[in-house]
Amino acid sequence: MIRDRYDYLLCGAGLYNAVVAYHAIKAGKTCLVVEKRDHLGGNVYCEDVEGIHVHKYGAHIFHTSDERVWNFVNSFCEFNRYTNSPVANYKGEIYNMPFNMNTFNKMWGVVTPAEAKEKIDSQRAKAVSEPSNLEEQAIKLVGEDIYKKLIKGYTEKQWGRDCSELPAFIIKRLPVRYTYDNNYFNDRFQGIPIGGYNVIIDRLFEGCDTMCGCDFLKNRELMHVADKVVYTGAIDEFFDYSEGELSYRSLRFETELLDMENYQGNAVVNYTDRETPYTRIIEHKHFEFGTQPKTVITREYPADYKRGMERYYPVNDEPNQKLFEKYKAKAEEMNKNRKDSEPEIIFGGRLGEYKYYDMDKVIASALSFCDTEFGRIG
């Protein structure tokens, strides 16, 4: 049953508002959660298929070096020991990621770090000194062989443009490890929640009233049922694109249930040639070391964003960043000039702040807001 009045209206049910909801309820506040999709959890939502927790909106592997964030998520459920070790498939050739001694041994037959470094340095020496595009930048960082087989095709599919047409700043650095270590992340903590992410999400939203399948922007009168609104949707859409439209990249997922135990032997396989239309295949059961008789795979296709699609990756180039700053100023002005009867509106999360966030960074941002709003807890 929906009340007449709440302390907080939380627009969007992803990780940011889940953390806010938890701390608000703990502080004795009331919350109404409004979510456009038909479920809570945002992009970390999982579906149960044949006992397999399927990451509906792409692979989500939790990793962090922030001890507070790690302790926070572990207070809701146990995490397993999953370590992200993706492999790259280039026209049937299999390489370990990130670029490490296993990669270099397969690529060139080198065995020692000195041999690998000599090979990379000899290729880097041919690169231009001041890269003007992503292709030149990548070759300067890792040389031509790695660029051509493991970066070029994958990146061009991701961005929908040739690497020679993409700005150099997109690849500021590329991790190169001269060790036989296939762990993709350098963070202290890593894993997948046992039972899937819904276990955490359901705990975080406990005590809230929820309205799923409700688009806040089409029901803005809901704004007036709360003293404060935490909005995690797209900031430009909130303002009806009055300053222009922010750019995003989107994704399309093709999920399939297969009558076999094991399709690819790894949770994530990247397809780095340009000809394969998808960037990767996810086999979900491997996130939790599943032994089910069937398996579920998802092919992930990059897509140009058009209105009405899901926004996944903000295009944080200079023009878009300047446009976001205009919306940020607009939001500040709106709150400054609001009437006493109007709620304060806080913009948070990946879309509200127009920022690519890993999960731990979203949680850290929300915890920072909660520290200010309710006082630091833990």
N, C-alpha and C positions, 0 to 999 in steps of 0.2 A: 504493500500500500504506500502510495506517494504522499508525503506530507505537504503542508502548505508552505513551509519555510525550512531552509537549511543554512548551515554555516558556510558550506562549500558546495558549489556546483563544479564537478569535474568532467570536462568535455574531452572525451577520449579515454580509452581504458587500456592504454599501453603501460610500459614499465614506469614512466615518470609519474603518472597519476596514481598508479598502484602504490608507490612509495608514499606519496602525499596522503592518499586515503588511509593507509595504515597508521601514519603518525597523527593524522587528524582525529581518527577514531580513538586512538590511545590518549589523546589530549582531551577527550570528552566532547568532541565536535560531531556535528551531523553532516553527512555527505550524500549527495545525489550524483550518481555516475551516469552520464549519457554517452552512448557509444553507437556509431553509425553501423558497424558490423553487427552480426547476430551473436557475437560472443565477446567475452572479456579477454584481455591479454595482448591486444595489438599484434605485432608481427612475431611475437614469441609463442603464440597460440599453437597447441599441438592437437592433432586429431588421432584418435585410436583406431587403427586399421589392423585387424587380425592380431591384436595384442602388441602392435608396434606403434610407438609414439612418433607420428609423422609431423615434421616441422613444416606446417602448412605454407609459411611465407619464406622459405629458404632456410639454409643451415644456420643454427644459432648455437655457437660454442662459447660457453662462458669462460672468460679469462680476465685476470686482473692482477695488479701488484698492490692494489689498495686493500690493506688489511681490514679496514673498517667495512668496506663494501663486501668483502669475502665473508666476514663474520656475520654481516647482516643477512645475506642470502642463505647462508648455512643455518641460520636460526629457524628457518621455515621448512627445510628438508635437507636430506643428505645428498651430497654430490658424489658421482662416481669418479673413477681415475682416468676418464677418457682424455687422450692427448691428441691434439689435432696434427695429423701427419698426412696432408693431402698428397696425391701423386698427379703428375701431369702426363697426359697422353698426347703425344705429337705424332699423328699419322701411324699409330700402332707402337711407337717407341715410348717406353715408360720411364719417367724421370721423377726423382724425389724432389719435393718442395719443403721448405724454401731452398734456395740454391746452396748446396753444401757438398761435402766431399763425395757423397754417394752420387749426386748429380754430375759432378765433374768427372768422376771415374767412368760413369756410363757415357758421358759426352765425348771424352778424349782418351780414356784409358789411363789417366794419371792416377797415382796412388798416394803421393805425399802432398801436404799443403804447399810446399815450396814449388812443386811441379804445377799445381793448379794455379797458384798465384802468378807464376811465370807466363802460363798460357793466357790468363785473363789480361795481365798487364801488356802483353804483346799485342793483343787485339784492341785494348783501350788506347794504346799509343797512336793508333790510326784515326782516332776520333777527332772531331773538330774541337777547338779549345773553348769556344763559346757557343754551346748548343742553342739553336733557335727553335727547335721543336722536340717533341717527345722521342722521336726516333734517335736523333743525335744525342739527346740526354741519356737514353738507355744504353746506347753503345759506349758512351763515355764512362758509364758506371760499371758495365759488366761485359762489354765486348760484343762482337757480332754474332757468334754462334748461339749464345744464350738468348740474345735479343731475338734472333730470327725464329728459333724453335719454341721458346717458352714465354715470350713477352708479346711479340708483334701481333699475332693472330688473335690471341685472347683479348688484348687491349683494344684492338680495332672492333671486335665484336661488342665489347663492353660499351664503347663510346659511339659506335656507329660511324666512325670516321677513320681514315688512314692515320697512322702514327705520325706521318710527316705533316699532317694538318692539325695535330693536337699540340697545345702549348707544353713547353718543357717542364713547367712547374708541377704538372700532374705527377711526375715521377721525380721527386726531390732526392730520394735515395732508394736503393734496392738492397735488401739484406743479403750479404754474401758471408757464408760461414765456412771456415777452413777446418771444420770438424765433421765427423760422421754422425750428425745429429739431425734427425728428421722432425723434431718438434717445431712446429711452425711459429709458436709464440715464445717470447722471452719472459713472459710474466711469471710471477712466483706461484700463482694459483690458477688452476684450470680444471674443467670438468663439465659434466651434464647432470642436471638434477635427476635423481632416480625417480622414475614415474612421470618424467616430462615437466615442462615449464608450467603447466596448468596447476600443478601442486602448489607452487609458490604464488602464482597469480590469485588463486582462490583464497589463499590465506591472507594475502595483502588486502583484498577487497572485503574481507569479513566485516559485517556490521554496517555496510553501506547499502543504500537503496540503489537499484540499478535499472536503467532503461536501455536495453539493447535494441538494435534495429531502428534507432532514432537519430536522425541527422540534426545536430544542434543548429546548424546554420539555416535550416528550414523551419526551425522552431525556436527562434531567438527570444520569444517571450519567456522561455524557461529561465533566462538570465535573471529575471526579477524574483525568482524564488530563493535566491541565495545572497549572502552578504559579500562573498567573493567567488570569482569564477577562475578556475585554472584551465586554460585552453591549450590543448596540445595538437590541434589541427594546424593546417597550413596558414601562416600569418597573412599571406597575400590574399587568400580566399576569404579570410575573416573580414578584410577591408574591401571586398568585392573587386579586387585587382585594380584599385583606384590609381596606384602608382605604376602599374605594369605587372607582368606575370613572371614569377621566379622560375628558373629552369631546373628540371629534374631529369634523371634517367629512371626508367621503370623496368619491371621484370615480368616475364610470363612463365608460369610453371605448368609442366605437363607431368602428371603423376600417374603411376601405373602399378597395379598389384600383380606380381609375378608368381607363378606356381613353381618356385624353386627356393632353395635355402639361401643361396648366396649368388648375387649377380656379378659384383665387381671386386669383392674382397677388401673394400675400403669404404669408409663413410663418404669421402669426397674425392672425385676424380675430375680434374680440370682438363678440358679439351682445348689445346693451345693452337691448333691450326685454324686458319680463317674459314676453311670450307665447311667444317662441322658447324651447324647453325647455333647450337647451344654452347654455353661456356663451361658447364659442368653437369655431372650427374651425381646426385646425392642418394646414397642407400641408407635409409634412416635407421635400420635395426643395428647398424654398427656403432651408432652413438652410445648405445646401451648394451653392447656385446650380446645382442639378441640371438636366440637359438630357435626361433619360430620356424615352422616348416615352409612358410611363404616369406616373400620379401616385398618391400615397397621402394620404388625408385622415383626420383623426380628429376626431370631434365629442366634446366634453368636457361631461359632465353632472354637476353637483354632486349630492351625495347625503348623506342623514343617515347617520351612522356607526352600524353595528350590529356586534356581535361577529362575527368571522369575515371582515369586510371589511377592505380596506386602509385604514390610517390615513394621511391626508394632511396635514390642517391641525389642529394643536392649538388648542383654544379657550382661549386664555390669559387668561380673565377671573379675577377675584379668587377665587371659590370653587375653581376648578380649580387655580390657582396655590398656594393653601393646601393643597389635597389633594396636589399634587406635593411640596411641602415635607415632608409627612408621610412620603411614600415615600423621599424623599432621606435623611431622618433614619433611617429604617428600614434603608436600605442602609449608612449609616455605622455604625450599631449592629451590623449583621450582620458587617461586616468587622472591627470592633473586638473582637467576641467570638468570632471564628472560632477553631477548633482549628488546631494546627500542620499537621495533615494536610489541611486544607481550603484551597482556593485563595482568593486575594483576588479580588473581583469589582468590575470598573470599569464604570460605566454611562456610555455616551457616545452622541453623535449625536442626531438629531432626536427619536427616540422615547425613548431612554434618559434624555435631559435635558429632555424635554417642552418643546421649543422649536422655533419655526419658523426653520429655517436655510436661507439661500441656500447654494449649493454652496461658494462660497469661504469662507463662515463655518464650514461643517462641516470643511473642510480645515484652516482656521486652528486650530480647536478641537483637531483630532487632532494637528496639528503641535506645539501647546502641550503636549499630553500626552506626545508623543514626546520633546520637549526635556527634560522631567522624567525620563522613563523611560530614555532612551538617551543623553542629552546632545545638545545642539543640533548639527544637521548642516545647513549652508547657511542 
